[in-house]
């Protein structure tokens, strides 16, 4: 369980770092992105481990990556300059 936790936190940091460097212009601060990546990964590992039991570290790490990616995708802002405007009421 300890290795799943450390591995999940590392996955979250890696995904947060990658997201920030690829989409820095569309994301908020680096600290928020990194902490969301780690929190999402830890939550994903917890849920996967709770649902599947101790079937090895691979499913928990996969769940960590999926939930972390989903959490980071919620931080992405629309690209500027798309020319979208809301219709007048």
C-alpha positions as CSV (number, residue, x, y, z in Angstrom):
1,X,0.0,0.0,0.0
2,X,2.9,2.4,0.7
3,X,4.3,1.9,-2.8
4,X,0.9,2.4,-4.4
5,X,0.7,5.7,-2.5
6,X,4.1,6.9,-3.4
7,X,3.7,5.8,-7.0
8,X,0.4,7.5,-7.3
9,X,1.8,10.8,-5.9
10,X,4.6,10.5,-8.4
11,X,2.2,9.9,-11.3
12,X,0.2,13.0,-10.2
13,X,3.3,15.1,-10.1
14,X,4.4,13.9,-13.5
15,X,0.9,14.5,-15.0
16,X,0.7,17.9,-13.4
17,X,4.1,18.9,-14.7
18,X,3.4,17.7,-18.2
19,X,0.0,19.4,-18.3
20,X,1.5,22.7,-17.1
21,X,4.3,22.7,-19.6
22,X,2.1,21.8,-22.5
23,X,-0.9,24.0,-21.6
24,X,0.6,26.7,-19.5
25,X,-1.3,29.4,-21.3
26,X,-4.6,27.7,-20.5
27,X,-4.1,26.6,-16.9
28,X,-4.1,28.5,-13.6
29,X,-1.0,28.7,-11.3
30,X,1.6,25.9,-11.2
31,X,0.9,25.2,-7.6
32,X,-2.8,24.6,-8.2
33,X,-2.1,22.3,-11.2
34,X,0.5,20.3,-9.2
35,X,-1.7,19.9,-6.2
36,X,-4.7,18.9,-8.3
37,X,-2.6,16.3,-10.1
38,X,-1.4,14.7,-6.8
39,X,-4.8,14.9,-5.1
40,X,-6.5,13.4,-8.1
41,X,-4.0,10.6,-8.3
42,X,-4.2,9.8,-4.6
43,X,-8.0,9.8,-4.7
44,X,-8.0,7.6,-7.9
45,X,-5.6,5.1,-6.2
46,X,-7.8,5.0,-3.1
47,X,-11.0,4.4,-5.0
48,X,-9.4,1.8,-7.3
49,X,-7.8,0.0,-4.3
50,X,-11.1,0.1,-2.4
51,X,-13.1,-1.3,-5.3
52,X,-10.7,-4.0,-6.5
53,X,-8.9,-4.9,-3.3
54,X,-5.3,-5.6,-3.2
55,X,-4.9,-7.1,-6.7
56,X,-1.5,-5.6,-7.1
57,X,-0.2,-2.1,-7.7
58,X,-0.9,-1.9,-11.4
59,X,-4.7,-1.3,-11.3
60,X,-4.3,1.2,-8.5
61,X,-1.7,3.2,-10.5
62,X,-3.9,3.0,-13.6
63,X,-6.8,4.4,-11.6
64,X,-4.6,7.1,-10.2
65,X,-3.6,8.2,-13.7
66,X,-7.1,8.2,-15.0
67,X,-8.6,10.2,-12.1
68,X,-5.6,12.6,-12.1
69,X,-6.0,13.3,-15.8
70,X,-9.7,13.9,-15.3
71,X,-9.1,16.3,-12.5
72,X,-6.5,18.2,-14.4
73,X,-8.8,18.5,-17.4
74,X,-11.3,20.4,-15.3
75,X,-8.7,23.2,-14.8
76,X,-8.2,23.9,-18.5
77,X,-9.7,27.2,-19.6
78,X,-11.0,27.9,-23.1
79,X,-8.4,29.2,-25.6
80,X,-8.4,32.9,-26.0
81,X,-9.2,34.4,-29.4
82,X,-11.7,31.8,-30.6
83,X,-14.1,34.6,-31.2
84,X,-17.0,33.1,-29.3
85,X,-19.4,35.5,-27.8
86,X,-22.6,34.9,-25.9
87,X,-25.8,35.7,-27.7
88,X,-27.5,38.8,-26.3
89,X,-30.6,38.1,-24.3
